[in-house]
C-alpha cells in the first residue's frame, strides 16, 4: 500500500509518500509544492498540475489529507478550502481511497494524545521511519504525520505507536 499524505495550503502544500509493505513503512518522498502564480485561478491550476505529477509518479492507493482548520481569517480559510477542493478532485480522479483527519486526530493516532506537541510527533515519525529529521517548513513533517496516520488508520483502525 502506498499512502500520499497532504498538508493543504495555497502557497505551500506539504506532501509525503509512504509505502507500507510486509509490516515495514518506508518514506519514499517528502517535499513541498510551492506555487508562484499570482492570480487565484492560476494558483489552483498550478496546484492541480503539480499534485497530479505526484499521483502519476507514485500511484498511491490511498490519500490522507488534513481537514480544514478554520481560523479567524476567513479569506485565508476560503483560499485553503479552494486549494483543498483541487487536491480532493485530483485524488478522486486517480481513484484513491480518501481519508481525512483533523490535526488532533493525527496527533492522537501517532502519539496517543490529541494535544501532543509538534516536536513530540516529529520524534515518533523519525523513529518509526528510521530517518533523520527533515529540514524545512513544518508542512513537510505535517504531511509525513498525515500519511503515517493514514497507514495506521487503514491497517489497525486508529493504531497508536
LUMDREN-714266 format. One record per residue (C-alpha): residue number from 1; chain; x, y, z. Coordinates in steps of 0.02 Angstrom, whole numbers, plus 50000, padded with zeros to 5 digits. Example, Ala and Ser with C-alpha at 12.3 -4.5 7.8 and 13.67 -1.06 7.14 Angstrom:
<nodes>
<node><seq>1</seq><mol>A</mol><u>50615</u><v>49775</v><w>50390</w></node>
<node><seq>2</seq><mol>A</mol><u>50684</u><v>49947</v><w>50357</w></node>
</nodes>
This chain:
<nodes>
<node><seq>1</seq><mol>A</mol><u>50000</u><v>50000</v><w>50000</w></node>
<node><seq>2</seq><mol>A</mol><u>50061</u><v>50174</v><w>49958</w></node>
<node><seq>3</seq><mol>A</mol><u>49986</u><v>50322</v><w>50051</w></node>
<node><seq>4</seq><mol>A</mol><u>50002</u><v>50503</v><w>49999</w></node>
<node><seq>5</seq><mol>A</mol><u>49987</u><v>50623</v><w>50145</w></node>
<node><seq>6</seq><mol>A</mol><u>49942</u><v>50803</v><w>50106</w></node>
<node><seq>7</seq><mol>A</mol><u>49951</u><v>50958</v><w>50215</w></node>
<node><seq>8</seq><mol>A</mol><u>49845</u><v>51080</v><w>50114</w></node>
<node><seq>9</seq><mol>A</mol><u>49884</u><v>51262</v><w>50084</w></node>
<node><seq>10</seq><mol>A</mol><u>49886</u><v>51388</v><w>49943</w></node>
<node><seq>11</seq><mol>A</mol><u>50066</u><v>51444</v><w>49928</w></node>
<node><seq>12</seq><mol>A</mol><u>50144</u><v>51291</v><w>50010</w></node>
<node><seq>13</seq><mol>A</mol><u>50075</u><v>51115</v><w>50012</w></node>
<node><seq>14</seq><mol>A</mol><u>50170</u><v>50982</v><w>50106</w></node>
<node><seq>15</seq><mol>A</mol><u>50161</u><v>50806</v><w>50039</w></node>
<node><seq>16</seq><mol>A</mol><u>50234</u><v>50639</v><w>50089</w></node>
<node><seq>17</seq><mol>A</mol><u>50227</u><v>50469</v><w>50007</w></node>
<node><seq>18</seq><mol>A</mol><u>50245</u><v>50319</v><w>50122</w></node>
<node><seq>19</seq><mol>A</mol><u>50246</u><v>50137</v><w>50070</w></node>
<node><seq>20</seq><mol>A</mol><u>50183</u><v>50001</v><w>50187</w></node>
<node><seq>21</seq><mol>A</mol><u>50237</u><v>49827</v><w>50139</w></node>
<node><seq>22</seq><mol>A</mol><u>50257</u><v>49670</v><w>50245</w></node>
<node><seq>23</seq><mol>A</mol><u>50249</u><v>49766</v><w>50408</w></node>
<node><seq>24</seq><mol>A</mol><u>50380</u><v>49893</v><w>50354</w></node>
<node><seq>25</seq><mol>A</mol><u>50348</u><v>50077</v><w>50324</w></node>
<node><seq>26</seq><mol>A</mol><u>50463</u><v>50171</v><w>50206</w></node>
<node><seq>27</seq><mol>A</mol><u>50463</u><v>50355</v><w>50165</w></node>
<node><seq>28</seq><mol>A</mol><u>50476</u><v>50369</v><w>49976</w></node>
<node><seq>29</seq><mol>A</mol><u>50465</u><v>50558</v><w>49961</w></node>
<node><seq>30</seq><mol>A</mol><u>50427</u><v>50709</v><w>50069</w></node>
<node><seq>31</seq><mol>A</mol><u>50428</u><v>50882</v><w>49993</w></node>
<node><seq>32</seq><mol>A</mol><u>50336</u><v>51044</v><w>49959</w></node>
<node><seq>33</seq><mol>A</mol><u>50231</u><v>51103</v><w>49816</w></node>
<node><seq>34</seq><mol>A</mol><u>50258</u><v>51289</v><w>49805</w></node>
<node><seq>35</seq><mol>A</mol><u>50152</u><v>51399</v><w>49694</w></node>
<node><seq>36</seq><mol>A</mol><u>50221</u><v>51551</v><w>49604</w></node>
<node><seq>37</seq><mol>A</mol><u>50067</u><v>51614</v><w>49512</w></node>
<node><seq>38</seq><mol>A</mol><u>49981</u><v>51771</v><w>49573</w></node>
<node><seq>39</seq><mol>A</mol><u>49803</u><v>51753</v><w>49509</w></node>
<node><seq>40</seq><mol>A</mol><u>49691</u><v>51638</v><w>49611</w></node>
<node><seq>41</seq><mol>A</mol><u>49636</u><v>51533</v><w>49461</w></node>
<node><seq>42</seq><mol>A</mol><u>49817</u><v>51508</v><w>49407</w></node>
<node><seq>43</seq><mol>A</mol><u>49869</u><v>51459</v><w>49583</w></node>
<node><seq>44</seq><mol>A</mol><u>49734</u><v>51324</v><w>49583</w></node>
<node><seq>45</seq><mol>A</mol><u>49787</u><v>51265</v><w>49410</w></node>
<node><seq>46</seq><mol>A</mol><u>49967</u><v>51256</v><w>49468</w></node>
<node><seq>47</seq><mol>A</mol><u>49917</u><v>51153</v><w>49620</w></node>
<node><seq>48</seq><mol>A</mol><u>49819</u><v>51037</v><w>49506</w></node>
<node><seq>49</seq><mol>A</mol><u>49965</u><v>51010</v><w>49388</w></node>
<node><seq>50</seq><mol>A</mol><u>50095</u><v>50983</v><w>49524</w></node>
<node><seq>51</seq><mol>A</mol><u>49994</u><v>50865</v><w>49633</w></node>
<node><seq>52</seq><mol>A</mol><u>49941</u><v>50768</v><w>49479</w></node>
<node><seq>53</seq><mol>A</mol><u>50127</u><v>50737</v><w>49443</w></node>
<node><seq>54</seq><mol>A</mol><u>50147</u><v>50666</v><w>49618</w></node>
<node><seq>55</seq><mol>A</mol><u>50000</u><v>50548</v><w>49591</w></node>
<node><seq>56</seq><mol>A</mol><u>50067</u><v>50492</v><w>49422</w></node>
<node><seq>57</seq><mol>A</mol><u>50243</u><v>50464</v><w>49490</w></node>
<node><seq>58</seq><mol>A</mol><u>50197</u><v>50365</v><w>49647</w></node>
<node><seq>59</seq><mol>A</mol><u>50022</u><v>50295</v><w>49606</w></node>
<node><seq>60</seq><mol>A</mol><u>49959</u><v>50296</v><w>49786</w></node>
<node><seq>61</seq><mol>A</mol><u>49812</u><v>50185</v><w>49830</w></node>
<node><seq>62</seq><mol>A</mol><u>49761</u><v>50297</v><w>49975</w></node>
<node><seq>63</seq><mol>A</mol><u>49764</u><v>50485</v><w>50002</w></node>
<node><seq>64</seq><mol>A</mol><u>49762</u><v>50557</v><w>50178</w></node>
<node><seq>65</seq><mol>A</mol><u>49729</u><v>50743</v><w>50192</w></node>
<node><seq>66</seq><mol>A</mol><u>49712</u><v>50860</v><w>50338</w></node>
<node><seq>67</seq><mol>A</mol><u>49538</u><v>50930</v><w>50365</w></node>
<node><seq>68</seq><mol>A</mol><u>49522</u><v>51116</v><w>50352</w></node>
<node><seq>69</seq><mol>A</mol><u>49552</u><v>51203</v><w>50517</w></node>
<node><seq>70</seq><mol>A</mol><u>49457</u><v>51366</v><w>50520</w></node>
<node><seq>71</seq><mol>A</mol><u>49540</u><v>51518</v><w>50592</w></node>
<node><seq>72</seq><mol>A</mol><u>49486</u><v>51696</v><w>50617</w></node>
<node><seq>73</seq><mol>A</mol><u>49548</u><v>51742</v><w>50444</w></node>
<node><seq>74</seq><mol>A</mol><u>49403</u><v>51697</v><w>50329</w></node>
<node><seq>75</seq><mol>A</mol><u>49496</u><v>51750</v><w>50173</w></node>
<node><seq>76</seq><mol>A</mol><u>49638</u><v>51628</v><w>50208</w></node>
<node><seq>77</seq><mol>A</mol><u>49517</u><v>51489</v><w>50255</w></node>
<node><seq>78</seq><mol>A</mol><u>49422</u><v>51513</v><w>50092</w></node>
<node><seq>79</seq><mol>A</mol><u>49582</u><v>51507</v><w>49988</w></node>
<node><seq>80</seq><mol>A</mol><u>49640</u><v>51348</v><w>50076</w></node>
<node><seq>81</seq><mol>A</mol><u>49467</u><v>51270</v><w>50052</w></node>
<node><seq>82</seq><mol>A</mol><u>49479</u><v>51304</v><w>49865</w></node>
<node><seq>83</seq><mol>A</mol><u>49652</u><v>51226</v><w>49856</w></node>
<node><seq>84</seq><mol>A</mol><u>49591</u><v>51078</v><w>49959</w></node>
<node><seq>85</seq><mol>A</mol><u>49450</u><v>51054</v><w>49834</w></node>
<node><seq>86</seq><mol>A</mol><u>49577</u><v>51040</v><w>49693</w></node>
<node><seq>87</seq><mol>A</mol><u>49676</u><v>50913</v><w>49795</w></node>
<node><seq>88</seq><mol>A</mol><u>49520</u><v>50810</v><w>49828</w></node>
<node><seq>89</seq><mol>A</mol><u>49471</u><v>50815</v><w>49644</w></node>
<node><seq>90</seq><mol>A</mol><u>49641</u><v>50751</v><w>49588</w></node>
<node><seq>91</seq><mol>A</mol><u>49635</u><v>50614</v><w>49720</w></node>
<node><seq>92</seq><mol>A</mol><u>49464</u><v>50559</v><w>49657</w></node>
<node><seq>93</seq><mol>A</mol><u>49523</u><v>50564</v><w>49476</w></node>
<node><seq>94</seq><mol>A</mol><u>49661</u><v>50441</v><w>49524</w></node>
<node><seq>95</seq><mol>A</mol><u>49536</u><v>50327</v><w>49614</w></node>
<node><seq>96</seq><mol>A</mol><u>49623</u><v>50343</v><w>49782</w></node>
<node><seq>97</seq><mol>A</mol><u>49537</u><v>50294</v><w>49942</w></node>
<node><seq>98</seq><mol>A</mol><u>49518</u><v>50459</v><w>50036</w></node>
<node><seq>99</seq><mol>A</mol><u>49549</u><v>50480</v><w>50222</w></node>
<node><seq>100</seq><mol>A</mol><u>49527</u><v>50647</v><w>50310</w></node>
<node><seq>101</seq><mol>A</mol><u>49595</u><v>50691</v><w>50481</w></node>
<node><seq>102</seq><mol>A</mol><u>49589</u><v>50841</v><w>50596</w></node>
<node><seq>103</seq><mol>A</mol><u>49756</u><v>50896</v><w>50672</w></node>
<node><seq>104</seq><mol>A</mol><u>49704</u><v>50823</v><w>50840</w></node>
<node><seq>105</seq><mol>A</mol><u>49657</u><v>50656</v><w>50761</w></node>
<node><seq>106</seq><mol>A</mol><u>49828</u><v>50646</v><w>50678</w></node>
<node><seq>107</seq><mol>A</mol><u>49917</u><v>50682</v><w>50842</w></node>
<node><seq>108</seq><mol>A</mol><u>49809</u><v>50554</v><w>50932</w></node>
<node><seq>109</seq><mol>A</mol><u>49840</u><v>50418</v><w>50802</w></node>
<node><seq>110</seq><mol>A</mol><u>50028</u><v>50449</v><w>50802</w></node>
<node><seq>111</seq><mol>A</mol><u>50061</u><v>50482</v><w>50988</w></node>
<node><seq>112</seq><mol>A</mol><u>49906</u><v>50430</v><w>51082</w></node>
<node><seq>113</seq><mol>A</mol><u>49869</u><v>50610</v><w>51132</w></node>
<node><seq>114</seq><mol>A</mol><u>49773</u><v>50737</v><w>51030</w></node>
<node><seq>115</seq><mol>A</mol><u>49865</u><v>50876</v><w>51121</w></node>
<node><seq>116</seq><mol>A</mol><u>50042</u><v>50815</v><w>51082</w></node>
<node><seq>117</seq><mol>A</mol><u>50168</u><v>50946</v><w>51028</w></node>
<node><seq>118</seq><mol>A</mol><u>50238</u><v>50953</v><w>50851</w></node>
<node><seq>119</seq><mol>A</mol><u>50413</u><v>50905</v><w>50914</w></node>
<node><seq>120</seq><mol>A</mol><u>50339</u><v>50751</v><w>51001</w></node>
<node><seq>121</seq><mol>A</mol><u>50251</u><v>50697</v><w>50842</w></node>
<node><seq>122</seq><mol>A</mol><u>50409</u><v>50728</v><w>50739</w></node>
<node><seq>123</seq><mol>A</mol><u>50517</u><v>50621</v><w>50856</w></node>
<node><seq>124</seq><mol>A</mol><u>50397</u><v>50474</v><w>50836</w></node>
<node><seq>125</seq><mol>A</mol><u>50392</u><v>50496</v><w>50647</w></node>
<node><seq>126</seq><mol>A</mol><u>50581</u><v>50497</v><w>50631</w></node>
<node><seq>127</seq><mol>A</mol><u>50597</u><v>50347</v><w>50745</w></node>
<node><seq>128</seq><mol>A</mol><u>50462</u><v>50246</v><w>50657</w></node>
<node><seq>129</seq><mol>A</mol><u>50527</u><v>50284</v><w>50483</w></node>
<node><seq>130</seq><mol>A</mol><u>50711</u><v>50274</v><w>50537</w></node>
<node><seq>131</seq><mol>A</mol><u>50753</u><v>50439</v><w>50454</w></node>
<node><seq>132</seq><mol>A</mol><u>50850</u><v>50594</v><w>50503</w></node>
<node><seq>133</seq><mol>A</mol><u>50749</u><v>50749</v><w>50548</w></node>
<node><seq>134</seq><mol>A</mol><u>50679</u><v>50839</v><w>50396</w></node>
<node><seq>135</seq><mol>A</mol><u>50748</u><v>51011</v><w>50364</w></node>
<node><seq>136</seq><mol>A</mol><u>50621</u><v>51134</v><w>50301</w></node>
<node><seq>137</seq><mol>A</mol><u>50450</u><v>51200</v><w>50343</w></node>
<node><seq>138</seq><mol>A</mol><u>50331</u><v>51108</v><w>50460</w></node>
<node><seq>139</seq><mol>A</mol><u>50219</u><v>51074</v><w>50309</w></node>
<node><seq>140</seq><mol>A</mol><u>50334</u><v>50930</v><w>50260</w></node>
<node><seq>141</seq><mol>A</mol><u>50336</u><v>50849</v><w>50432</w></node>
<node><seq>142</seq><mol>A</mol><u>50148</u><v>50876</v><w>50447</w></node>
<node><seq>143</seq><mol>A</mol><u>50123</u><v>50785</v><w>50281</w></node>
<node><seq>144</seq><mol>A</mol><u>50228</u><v>50638</v><w>50343</w></node>
<node><seq>145</seq><mol>A</mol><u>50120</u><v>50630</v><w>50500</w></node>
<node><seq>146</seq><mol>A</mol><u>49962</u><v>50634</v><w>50395</w></node>
<node><seq>147</seq><mol>A</mol><u>50024</u><v>50493</v><w>50282</w></node>
<node><seq>148</seq><mol>A</mol><u>50078</u><v>50387</v><w>50430</w></node>
<node><seq>149</seq><mol>A</mol><u>49910</u><v>50417</v><w>50516</w></node>
<node><seq>150</seq><mol>A</mol><u>49828</u><v>50356</v><w>50355</w></node>
<node><seq>151</seq><mol>A</mol><u>49930</u><v>50196</v><w>50359</w></node>
<node><seq>152</seq><mol>A</mol><u>49891</u><v>50164</v><w>50543</w></node>
<node><seq>153</seq><mol>A</mol><u>49707</u><v>50204</v><w>50518</w></node>
<node><seq>154</seq><mol>A</mol><u>49694</u><v>50086</v><w>50370</w></node>
<node><seq>155</seq><mol>A</mol><u>49793</u><v>49943</v><w>50445</w></node>
<node><seq>156</seq><mol>A</mol><u>49739</u><v>49947</v><w>50625</w></node>
<node><seq>157</seq><mol>A</mol><u>49589</u><v>50062</v><w>50641</w></node>
<node><seq>158</seq><mol>A</mol><u>49673</u><v>50202</v><w>50740</w></node>
<node><seq>159</seq><mol>A</mol><u>49829</u><v>50110</v><w>50794</w></node>
<node><seq>160</seq><mol>A</mol><u>49943</u><v>50206</v><w>50910</w></node>
<node><seq>161</seq><mol>A</mol><u>50131</u><v>50178</v><w>50903</w></node>
</nodes>
